[in-house]
Amino acid sequence: MGERIALVTGGNKGIGFEVVRGLGAAGVTVYLGARQAALGDAATAQLRAEGHDVRFVHLDVTAANDIARAAVLMQRQHGRLDILVNNAAIGLDFTSPSLVTMESMRSIFETNTFAPVAMINALLPLLRNSTAGRIVNVSSDFGSLTLNTTPKMPHRKAISLAYPSSKAALNMITVQFAKELRESPIRINAVDPGFTDTDMTSAMGNATRSAAQAAVAIVRLALAGDDCPHGTYGNEDGPLPW
Ligand SMILES: NC(=O)c1ccc[n+]([C@@H]2O[C@H](COP(=O)([O-])OP(=O)(O)OC[C@H]3O[C@@H](n4cnc5c(N)ncnc54)[C@H](OP(=O)(O)O)[C@@H]3O)[C@@H](O)[C@H]2O)c1
């Protein structure tokens, strides 16, 4: 394939920023999606100064208009999309299930679960125009039912409702799209980037993994060739239990 075109949501900081950088370093033209224009512009300028072909696209993933505009932009500029990384997410907290508010539940699911579906469906026509479309849903090991119920795993002790269930649902969404797309050249997978030092985890204070390291498994799947897996859930070490 010649020039590849990618779109990464939540690209202005953290793991998403490093995914944009990693794809840019591989020669991909990357649209850096961000909901705050000033932050998106600054991140784009930084990566362009490093020599990567990065372009800012204003994209609040919970805004249907922004998603539609991004799809039109891709259509007009390139007529296709090769790589979609659904990275944007919110809401990692440890509110007990009995204390969670419906407001926070809804907003976390809007961003982490419903938005990836809206993104995929808006961009699927363009991904179908690629010879090898790739969709990477950035999930979490917190979304694993098995890890949350296995006595020796740390997830068993950490009680949280909205974020883990939003990622468990994202895993199922990945599975169902994978079934529908099985006969197409599009490959879709869910990836856990690992417990990483970003703004999302800063309050916890004990994440040491760098965002650059976390981005590696995501970038690898986004760039995978004919041997790309399909409908999997894993991290850099291999498959995770659902
Ligand atoms: N860090 C970890 O340990 C860890 C572990 C497992 C999975 N993950 C997953 O990795 C991904 C990246 O997380 P991170 O640690 O890099 O978090 P982060 O530093 O908090 O970055 C989150 C990104 O998502 C963006 N975002 C949030 N809501 C958005 C919306 N409505 N529209 C567009 N962008 C939005 C944020 O934009 P603003 O700057 O505007 O807020 C930011 O760019 C997430 O899917 C997360 O669940 C992280």
The ligand as an ORCA input file, in Angstrom:
! r2SCAN-3c Opt
* xyz 0 1
  N      -3.574      5.123     31.402
  C      -3.838      3.844     31.664
  O      -3.305      3.224     32.619
  C      -4.793      3.083     30.783
  C      -4.950      1.716     31.043
  C      -5.827      0.978     30.247
  C      -6.505      1.616     29.217
  N      -6.319      2.952     28.989
  C      -7.049      3.561     27.867
  O      -6.131      4.242     27.035
  C      -6.800      5.318     26.350
  C      -6.025      6.613     26.531
  O      -6.018      6.926     27.917
  P      -4.909      7.872     28.572
  O      -4.380      7.163     29.746
  O      -3.976      8.379     27.513
  O      -5.857      9.046     29.127
  P      -5.720     10.652     29.091
  O      -4.301     11.073     29.221
  O      -6.724     11.102     30.078
  O      -6.193     11.019     27.608
  C      -7.523     10.819     27.219
  C      -7.719     11.494     25.877
  O      -9.096     11.303     25.488
  C      -9.608     12.582     25.158
  N     -11.053     12.650     25.288
  C     -11.830     12.420     26.368
  N     -13.121     12.633     26.073
  C     -13.156     13.001     24.768
  C     -14.185     13.357     23.871
  N     -15.476     13.413     24.249
  N     -13.853     13.654     22.588
  C     -12.577     13.598     22.186
  N     -11.547     13.310     22.983
  C     -11.846     13.014     24.273
  C      -8.903     13.547     26.079
  O      -9.046     14.879     25.642
  P      -8.931     16.155     26.665
  O      -7.468     16.458     26.781
  O      -9.717     17.194     25.970
  O      -9.531     15.714     27.974
  C      -7.486     13.006     25.934
  O      -6.940     13.425     24.717
  C      -8.213      5.338     26.935
  O      -9.086      4.616     26.097
  C      -8.063      4.621     28.252
  O      -9.271      4.059     28.716
  C      -5.477      3.698     29.763
*
